[in-house]
Amino acid sequence: MGIKQRLDLALEQPVAPACSSDPPATSDLWRIPMIIGCALFMELIDATAVLTALPQMAEEFTEPSVRMNLVVSLYLLAAALFVPVSGWAADRFGPRRVFVSAIALFTVASLACACSNSLLQLSLARMFQGAAGAMMVPVGQVILLRWSARENLLRAMSYLTIPALIGPVLGPPLGGLLVTLLSWQWIFLVNLPIGILGVWLVLRHIPDYPGLRGRPLDVPGLLLSALGLAGLVFGCEALGHGLLPPGWALLVIAVGLLGALGYVWQARRATHPLIELSLLRIPTFAIAFWGGNVMRIGSAAQPFLLVLLFQLCFGLSPLQAGLLSFIGGAGAFVMKLLAVRIVSRFGFKRTLIANALLTGLTLAATGLFDLSTPYWVIVLALFVSGVIRSLQFSTLGALTYADVPREQSSGASSLSAMSIQLTMSVSVGLAAAALNLIMTVRGHADVTQGDVAWVMCLAGGLCMVSAPIYRRLAAGAGSGVFVGRSD
């Protein structure tokens, strides 16, 4: 986007005055991020809890177990299709209106899931859930970026990342508990009171920022980005979980890559591209973008690998395995009290470099658990791992938007959400594919602790690879997003 076009967009974009002339009250410093985070929590806990209910669903619908993967894959596919358009929708109709609509649609779709009497009905309802979830997360970030004063951004992001860390680890034990005591329908029914309360809290506490009129929708960009994301997300899922033969899965991935390349070509020609790749010219955004993507590909598969380790290798029940995994989420709460102080003392650059190395080491260490490992050692290691990952994600979340102009916040949120959706799907798919390859090479028909350990070590090494990326940061990069100083 040229200078003139950026100036035109800046003049057209209404900038909320709340961050400058009317600073938020002290209580709102945590209230607004937590309200937005609850929507993220609802989505993530639903996406992970449903995994524990797939066998019971298959039995009730008299469907083969392998076909129940459609419930997960179609959700991810719908999310991939709608993430790119979230930024445009927030600008066009106003972020609060889109956010409330997304929560309401997710809640209604949850009710439709609970009322489903066949796999077809459930799959269609899950697609609506995925579409709504794709709009909730990035649009919620747009609201946070418009609302938060820049010097409080790190603190706000710290609160916002709590649900992102706890949702995936709380989902499996909660799902197991609901399926065991009640039925699989309750995994979706619990979203109803959360959704209704969320809509009320948003309407009561979150400002109604106006939309941006006159910006056209980049339809070719929408189609190409949807093709690229859908191909990459579904292809990696199919490759990792055996939904398609390997050759067909690789073909789907190749189609996704062609769609992504086509979008890059289209974005360079469009006056108002759907996803603004020009944001990657901002040094802090680009470094956080690439470093965060590399780290998420390595770390996002940890809950998946821990479930395999605890259930298949240690023989624990789904509930026991989920409770152990939840320890990592508990560590996230502790770090929220320290993240701002740590970054204020050491700065973004040193914090991210050191923490990337620690993230890789703790991730690899969790693969060394075996049947003789005392439970207190497992609990302590998972707690420390959760603390370290929480600090890394909070720091990355604030650095990503540190130097992004306010008028480009919607585009930055869409690009960031798109990369997160893609890398998390790629992470699990690659981890599953690597595990299958290691089992084949070692001649194992069933998963062993050693097989999981190898994958954990590879994932930890990938997290450590992100450390050199952060070395490109300037010494005082991002120091304006927290109250304090950067050494």
C-alpha positions as CSV (number, residue, x, y, z in Angstrom):
1,M,0.0,0.0,0.0
2,G,1.4,3.4,-1.1
3,I,1.9,6.5,1.2
4,K,-1.1,8.3,-0.4
5,Q,-3.4,5.3,0.1
6,R,-2.2,4.9,3.7
7,L,-3.0,8.6,4.4
8,D,-6.4,8.2,2.8
9,L,-7.2,5.2,4.9
10,A,-6.0,7.0,8.0
11,L,-8.2,9.9,7.3
12,E,-11.2,7.7,6.7
13,Q,-10.6,5.5,9.7
14,P,-12.3,6.7,12.9
15,V,-10.0,6.6,15.8
16,A,-11.5,6.1,19.2
17,P,-10.5,8.7,21.7
18,A,-10.8,6.4,24.7
19,C,-7.1,5.7,24.6
20,S,-6.0,9.3,24.8
21,S,-8.5,11.7,26.2
22,D,-10.5,9.3,28.3
23,P,-8.2,6.7,29.8
24,P,-9.8,3.5,31.1
25,A,-10.5,3.1,34.8
26,T,-8.2,1.0,36.8
27,S,-10.8,-1.8,37.1
28,D,-11.2,-1.8,33.3
29,L,-7.5,-2.6,32.8
30,W,-8.3,-6.2,33.5
31,R,-12.1,-6.3,33.0
32,I,-12.2,-5.6,29.2
33,P,-9.3,-8.0,28.3
34,M,-10.9,-10.7,30.4
35,I,-14.4,-10.2,28.8
36,I,-12.8,-10.5,25.3
37,G,-10.7,-13.5,26.5
38,C,-13.8,-15.3,27.7
39,A,-14.9,-15.6,24.1
40,L,-11.6,-17.1,23.2
41,F,-11.8,-19.4,26.1
42,M,-15.3,-20.6,25.1
43,E,-14.0,-21.4,21.6
44,L,-10.8,-23.2,22.7
45,I,-12.4,-25.3,25.4
46,D,-15.1,-26.4,23.0
47,A,-12.6,-27.3,20.3
48,T,-10.6,-29.5,22.6
49,A,-13.4,-30.9,24.8
50,V,-15.1,-32.4,21.8
51,L,-12.2,-34.7,21.1
52,T,-13.0,-36.8,24.2
53,A,-16.6,-37.3,23.1
54,L,-15.9,-38.6,19.6
55,P,-16.2,-42.3,20.5
56,Q,-19.6,-41.8,22.2
57,M,-20.8,-39.7,19.2
58,A,-19.8,-42.5,16.8
59,E,-21.7,-45.1,18.9
60,E,-24.8,-43.0,19.1
61,F,-24.8,-42.1,15.4
62,T,-23.8,-45.7,14.4
63,E,-20.9,-44.3,12.4
64,P,-17.3,-45.6,12.1
65,S,-14.9,-43.9,14.5
66,V,-12.7,-42.6,11.7
67,R,-15.6,-40.7,10.1
68,M,-16.0,-38.7,13.3
69,N,-12.8,-36.8,12.5
70,L,-15.1,-34.7,10.2
71,V,-16.5,-33.0,13.3
72,V,-13.0,-31.6,14.0
73,S,-11.8,-31.1,10.4
74,L,-14.8,-29.2,9.2
75,Y,-14.6,-26.9,12.2
76,L,-11.0,-26.1,11.3
77,L,-11.9,-25.7,7.7
78,A,-14.7,-23.2,8.4
79,A,-12.4,-21.3,10.7
80,A,-9.7,-21.1,8.0
81,L,-12.2,-19.8,5.5
82,F,-13.5,-17.0,7.6
83,V,-10.4,-15.7,9.5
84,P,-9.2,-13.6,6.5
85,V,-12.5,-11.6,6.3
86,S,-12.7,-10.8,10.0
87,G,-10.6,-7.6,9.7
88,W,-12.7,-6.2,6.9
89,A,-15.9,-7.0,8.7
90,A,-14.7,-5.3,11.8
91,D,-13.9,-2.2,9.8
92,R,-17.0,-2.2,7.8
93,F,-19.7,-2.9,10.4
94,G,-17.9,-1.9,13.6
95,P,-15.9,-4.4,15.8
96,R,-18.4,-4.6,18.7
97,R,-21.3,-5.4,16.4
98,V,-19.3,-8.2,14.7
99,F,-18.0,-9.5,18.0
100,V,-21.5,-9.7,19.5
101,S,-22.8,-11.4,16.4
102,A,-20.0,-13.9,16.4
103,I,-20.6,-14.9,20.0
104,A,-24.4,-15.2,19.4
105,L,-23.8,-17.3,16.3
106,F,-21.4,-19.5,18.2
107,T,-23.9,-20.0,21.0
108,V,-26.8,-20.9,18.6
109,A,-24.5,-23.2,16.7
110,S,-23.6,-24.9,20.0
111,L,-27.3,-25.5,20.7
112,A,-27.6,-26.9,17.1
113,C,-24.7,-29.3,17.8
114,A,-26.3,-30.6,21.0
115,C,-29.6,-31.2,19.2
116,S,-28.0,-33.0,16.2
117,N,-29.4,-36.5,15.5
118,S,-26.9,-37.5,12.7
119,L,-23.3,-36.9,11.7
120,L,-24.4,-34.7,8.8
121,Q,-26.4,-32.4,11.1
122,L,-23.5,-32.2,13.6
123,S,-21.0,-31.5,10.9
124,L,-23.0,-28.6,9.5
125,A,-23.5,-27.1,13.0
126,R,-19.8,-27.4,13.6
127,M,-19.0,-25.5,10.4
128,F,-21.2,-22.6,11.7
129,Q,-19.3,-22.9,15.0
130,G,-16.0,-22.7,13.2
131,A,-17.1,-19.6,11.2
132,A,-18.2,-17.8,14.3
133,G,-15.0,-18.7,16.2
134,A,-12.9,-17.4,13.3
135,M,-14.6,-14.0,13.7
136,M,-14.5,-13.9,17.5
137,V,-10.8,-14.0,18.2
138,P,-9.3,-11.5,15.7
139,V,-12.2,-9.0,16.1
140,G,-11.8,-9.2,19.9
141,Q,-8.2,-8.3,19.4
142,V,-9.2,-5.3,17.2
143,I,-11.4,-4.1,20.1
144,L,-8.6,-4.5,22.6
145,L,-6.1,-2.6,20.3
146,R,-8.5,0.3,19.9
147,W,-9.4,0.4,23.6
148,S,-6.0,-0.1,25.3
149,A,-3.6,2.7,25.8
150,R,-0.3,1.7,24.2
151,E,1.6,1.8,27.4
152,N,-0.8,-0.7,28.9
153,L,-0.8,-3.1,25.9
154,L,1.5,-5.6,27.5
155,R,-0.6,-5.8,30.6
156,A,-3.8,-6.2,28.5
157,M,-2.3,-8.9,26.4
158,S,-1.2,-10.8,29.5
159,Y,-4.8,-11.0,30.6
160,L,-6.0,-11.9,27.1
161,T,-3.6,-14.9,26.8
162,I,-4.8,-16.6,30.0
163,P,-7.8,-18.3,28.2
164,A,-5.5,-19.2,25.2
165,L,-3.3,-21.2,27.5
166,I,-5.9,-22.7,29.8
167,G,-8.6,-23.6,27.3
168,P,-6.7,-26.3,25.4
169,V,-5.6,-28.0,28.7
170,L,-8.9,-27.6,30.6
171,G,-11.0,-28.9,27.6
172,P,-10.0,-32.6,27.7
173,P,-10.7,-33.2,31.4
174,L,-13.9,-31.2,31.3
175,G,-15.0,-33.1,28.2
176,G,-14.2,-36.4,29.9
177,L,-16.0,-35.4,33.0
178,L,-19.2,-34.3,31.1
179,V,-19.2,-37.4,28.9
180,T,-18.7,-39.7,31.9
181,L,-21.3,-38.1,34.2
182,L,-23.8,-36.8,31.7
183,S,-23.6,-37.1,27.8
184,W,-21.7,-35.6,24.9
185,Q,-24.4,-33.0,24.3
186,W,-23.4,-31.2,27.5
187,I,-20.0,-30.3,25.9
188,F,-22.0,-27.9,23.7
189,L,-24.7,-27.0,26.1
190,V,-22.3,-25.4,28.6
191,N,-21.6,-22.8,25.9
192,L,-25.1,-21.4,26.2
193,P,-24.9,-19.6,29.6
194,I,-21.3,-18.5,28.7
195,G,-22.4,-17.1,25.4
196,I,-25.5,-15.3,26.8
197,L,-23.4,-13.8,29.7
198,G,-20.7,-12.8,27.2
199,V,-23.1,-10.9,24.9
200,W,-24.5,-9.0,28.0
201,L,-21.0,-8.1,29.3
202,V,-19.8,-7.0,25.8
203,L,-22.9,-4.7,25.4
204,R,-22.5,-3.3,28.9
205,H,-18.7,-2.7,29.1
206,I,-17.1,-2.6,25.7
207,P,-17.3,0.7,23.7
208,D,-19.1,0.7,20.3
209,Y,-16.5,1.9,17.9
210,P,-17.9,3.0,14.5
211,G,-17.3,1.2,11.3
212,L,-15.5,2.3,8.2
213,R,-17.7,3.0,5.2
214,G,-16.7,2.7,1.6
215,R,-13.9,0.2,1.8
216,P,-14.7,-2.6,-0.8
217,L,-14.3,-6.3,-0.1
218,D,-11.3,-7.8,-1.9
219,V,-13.3,-10.7,-3.4
220,P,-10.4,-12.3,-5.4
221,G,-8.2,-12.0,-2.3
222,L,-10.9,-13.6,-0.2
223,L,-11.2,-16.6,-2.6
224,L,-7.4,-17.1,-2.9
225,S,-6.8,-16.7,0.8
226,A,-9.6,-19.1,1.6
227,L,-8.2,-21.7,-0.9
228,G,-4.7,-21.3,0.6
229,L,-5.7,-21.6,4.2
230,A,-8.3,-24.3,3.7
231,G,-5.8,-26.4,1.7
232,L,-3.0,-26.0,4.2
233,V,-5.1,-26.6,7.3
234,F,-7.1,-29.5,6.0
235,G,-4.1,-31.0,4.2
236,C,-2.0,-31.0,7.4
237,E,-4.9,-32.4,9.4
238,A,-5.4,-35.2,6.8
239,L,-1.7,-36.0,6.6
240,G,-1.2,-36.1,10.4
241,H,-4.4,-38.0,11.3
242,G,-4.8,-40.3,8.2
243,L,-8.0,-38.7,7.0
244,L,-6.7,-39.2,3.4
245,P,-4.0,-41.3,1.8
246,P,-0.6,-39.5,2.0
247,G,-0.5,-38.7,-1.7
248,W,-3.9,-37.0,-1.6
249,A,-3.1,-35.1,1.5
250,L,0.1,-33.8,-0.1
251,L,-1.9,-32.8,-3.1
252,V,-4.3,-30.8,-0.9
253,I,-1.3,-29.1,0.7
254,A,0.1,-28.3,-2.7
255,V,-3.2,-26.7,-3.8
256,G,-3.1,-24.7,-0.5
257,L,0.4,-23.4,-1.3
258,L,-0.7,-22.4,-4.8
259,G,-3.6,-20.5,-3.3
260,A,-1.3,-18.7,-0.9
261,L,1.1,-17.7,-3.6
262,G,-1.8,-16.5,-5.7
263,Y,-3.0,-14.3,-2.8
264,V,0.5,-12.8,-2.5
265,W,0.4,-11.9,-6.1
266,Q,-3.2,-10.5,-5.8
267,A,-2.3,-8.4,-2.6
268,R,0.4,-6.6,-4.5
269,R,-2.1,-5.5,-7.1
270,A,-5.1,-4.7,-5.0
271,T,-5.8,-1.1,-3.7
272,H,-7.3,-2.4,-0.5
273,P,-6.0,-6.0,0.0
274,L,-8.0,-8.3,2.3
275,I,-4.9,-9.1,4.3
276,E,-2.3,-6.4,4.4
277,L,1.1,-8.1,3.8
278,S,2.6,-4.6,3.9
279,L,2.4,-4.8,7.7
280,L,5.5,-7.2,7.5
281,R,7.5,-4.1,6.6
282,I,7.1,-3.0,10.2
283,P,10.2,-4.5,11.9
284,T,8.7,-5.4,15.3
285,F,5.5,-6.8,13.7
286,A,7.6,-8.9,11.2
287,I,10.0,-10.3,13.8
288,A,7.1,-11.2,16.2
289,F,5.2,-12.7,13.3
290,W,8.0,-15.0,12.0
291,G,9.4,-15.8,15.4
292,G,6.0,-16.5,16.9
293,N,5.0,-18.8,14.0
294,V,8.2,-20.9,14.3
295,M,7.7,-21.2,18.1
296,R,4.0,-22.1,17.7
297,I,4.8,-24.9,15.2
298,G,7.1,-26.4,17.8
299,S,5.0,-25.8,20.9
300,A,1.3,-26.1,19.9
301,A,1.5,-29.8,19.7
302,Q,2.4,-30.3,23.3
303,P,-1.1,-30.9,24.7
304,F,-1.7,-33.5,21.9
305,L,1.6,-35.3,22.7
306,L,1.0,-35.2,26.4
307,V,-2.4,-36.8,26.0
308,L,-0.8,-39.6,24.0
309,L,2.0,-40.0,26.5
310,F,-0.3,-40.1,29.6
311,Q,-3.1,-42.3,28.1
312,L,-1.4,-44.6,25.6
313,C,2.0,-45.0,27.3
314,F,1.1,-44.6,31.0
315,G,-2.4,-46.1,30.9
316,L,-4.1,-43.1,32.6
317,S,-7.8,-42.3,32.1
318,P,-8.7,-39.3,30.0
319,L,-9.7,-37.4,33.1
320,Q,-6.4,-38.2,34.9
321,A,-4.4,-37.2,31.8
322,G,-6.4,-34.0,31.4
323,L,-5.9,-33.0,35.0
324,L,-2.1,-33.5,34.7
325,S,-2.1,-31.4,31.5
326,F,-4.1,-28.7,33.3
327,I,-1.1,-28.0,35.5
328,G,0.6,-26.1,32.7
329,G,-2.4,-23.8,32.4
330,A,-2.2,-23.1,36.2
331,G,1.3,-21.8,35.6
332,A,-0.1,-19.2,33.2
333,F,-1.9,-17.4,36.1
334,V,1.4,-17.0,38.0
335,M,3.2,-15.4,35.1
336,K,0.4,-12.8,34.6
337,L,1.6,-11.2,37.8
338,L,5.3,-11.1,36.6
339,A,5.2,-10.6,32.8
340,V,5.2,-6.8,32.9
341,R,8.0,-6.6,35.5
342,I,10.2,-9.0,33.6
343,V,9.8,-7.3,30.3
344,S,10.2,-3.8,31.9
345,R,13.5,-5.0,33.5
346,F,15.1,-6.9,30.6
347,G,13.3,-5.6,27.5
348,F,11.6,-7.5,24.7
349,K,14.7,-8.6,22.9
350,R,16.5,-10.3,25.8
351,T,13.2,-11.7,27.3
352,L,12.2,-13.4,24.0
353,I,15.7,-14.8,23.2
354,A,16.2,-16.3,26.7
355,N,12.6,-17.5,26.9
356,A,12.7,-19.2,23.5
357,L,15.6,-21.3,24.6
358,L,13.9,-22.1,27.9
359,T,10.6,-23.0,26.1
360,G,12.5,-25.5,23.9
361,L,14.3,-27.1,26.8
362,T,11.2,-27.5,29.0
363,L,9.3,-28.9,26.1
364,A,12.0,-31.5,25.4
365,A,12.2,-32.3,29.1
366,T,8.5,-33.3,29.2
367,G,9.2,-36.0,26.7
368,L,11.5,-37.7,29.2
369,F,8.7,-38.6,31.6
370,D,8.3,-42.4,32.1
371,L,6.4,-44.7,34.4
372,S,9.1,-44.3,37.1
373,T,8.9,-40.5,37.1
374,P,7.4,-39.3,40.4
375,Y,4.1,-37.4,40.0
376,W,5.5,-34.4,41.8
377,V,8.3,-34.1,39.2
378,I,5.7,-34.2,36.4
379,V,3.6,-31.6,38.1
380,L,6.5,-29.3,38.7
381,A,7.9,-29.7,35.2
382,L,4.5,-29.0,33.6
383,F,3.9,-26.0,35.9
384,V,7.3,-24.4,35.0
385,S,6.7,-25.1,31.3
386,G,3.3,-23.3,31.6
387,V,4.9,-20.3,33.3
388,I,7.6,-20.0,30.5
389,R,5.2,-20.4,27.6
390,S,2.8,-17.9,29.2
391,L,5.6,-15.3,29.4
392,Q,6.6,-15.9,25.7
393,F,3.0,-15.6,24.4
394,S,2.2,-12.5,26.4
395,T,5.4,-10.9,25.3
396,L,4.9,-11.8,21.6
397,G,1.3,-10.6,21.7
398,A,2.3,-7.2,22.9
399,L,5.3,-6.8,20.6
400,T,3.2,-7.8,17.6
401,Y,1.1,-4.6,17.8
402,A,3.7,-2.3,19.4
403,D,4.4,-0.2,16.3
404,V,1.2,-1.0,14.3
405,P,-0.7,2.2,13.5
406,R,-4.2,2.3,15.0
407,E,-5.8,2.6,11.6
408,Q,-4.2,-0.7,10.6
409,S,-5.1,-2.7,13.7
410,S,-7.9,-4.7,12.0
411,G,-5.5,-5.8,9.2
412,A,-2.8,-6.7,11.7
413,S,-5.2,-8.7,13.8
414,S,-6.5,-10.6,10.8
415,L,-3.0,-11.4,9.6
416,S,-1.9,-12.5,13.1
417,A,-5.0,-14.6,13.6
418,M,-4.6,-16.3,10.2
419,S,-1.0,-17.2,11.0
420,I,-2.0,-18.6,14.4
421,Q,-4.8,-20.7,12.9
422,L,-2.4,-22.1,10.3
423,T,0.6,-22.8,12.5
424,M,-1.4,-24.5,15.3
425,S,-3.0,-26.8,12.7
426,V,0.3,-27.4,11.0
427,S,1.9,-28.1,14.4
428,V,-0.4,-31.0,15.4
429,G,-0.4,-32.4,11.9
430,L,3.4,-32.4,11.6
431,A,3.7,-33.8,15.1
432,A,1.4,-36.7,14.3
433,A,3.2,-37.3,11.0
434,A,6.6,-37.3,12.7
435,L,5.3,-39.7,15.3
436,N,4.1,-42.1,12.6
437,L,7.4,-41.9,10.8
438,I,9.4,-42.5,14.0
439,M,7.2,-45.5,14.9
440,T,7.8,-46.9,11.4
441,V,11.5,-46.4,11.5
442,R,11.7,-48.0,15.0
443,G,9.4,-50.8,14.0
444,H,6.7,-50.0,16.7
445,A,3.1,-50.9,16.0
446,D,2.0,-49.0,19.2
447,V,3.1,-45.6,20.6
448,T,5.9,-45.9,23.2
449,Q,7.4,-43.4,25.5
450,G,10.5,-43.2,23.4
451,D,8.6,-42.4,20.3
452,V,6.9,-39.4,22.0
453,A,10.2,-38.3,23.5
454,W,11.7,-38.1,20.0
455,V,8.9,-35.9,18.8
456,M,9.0,-33.7,21.9
457,C,12.8,-33.2,21.4
458,L,12.2,-32.2,17.8
459,A,9.5,-29.8,18.8
460,G,11.7,-28.3,21.5
461,G,14.5,-27.8,19.0
462,L,12.1,-26.0,16.7
463,C,11.1,-23.6,19.5
464,M,14.8,-22.8,20.1
465,V,15.3,-22.0,16.4
466,S,13.1,-19.0,17.0
467,A,15.7,-17.4,19.3
468,P,18.0,-16.1,16.5
469,I,15.0,-14.4,14.9
470,Y,14.6,-12.2,17.9
471,R,18.2,-11.1,17.8
472,R,17.2,-8.8,14.9
473,L,15.2,-6.6,17.4
474,A,16.6,-3.3,18.4
475,A,17.7,-3.0,22.0
476,G,14.7,-0.8,23.0
477,A,12.1,-2.3,20.7
478,G,8.5,-2.2,21.9
479,S,9.3,-0.3,25.1
480,G,6.3,1.9,24.6
481,V,3.7,-0.8,25.2
482,F,4.3,-1.1,29.0
483,V,4.7,1.3,31.9
484,G,8.3,1.1,32.9
485,R,11.7,1.1,31.2
486,S,13.7,-1.2,29.0
487,D,17.4,-1.7,29.7
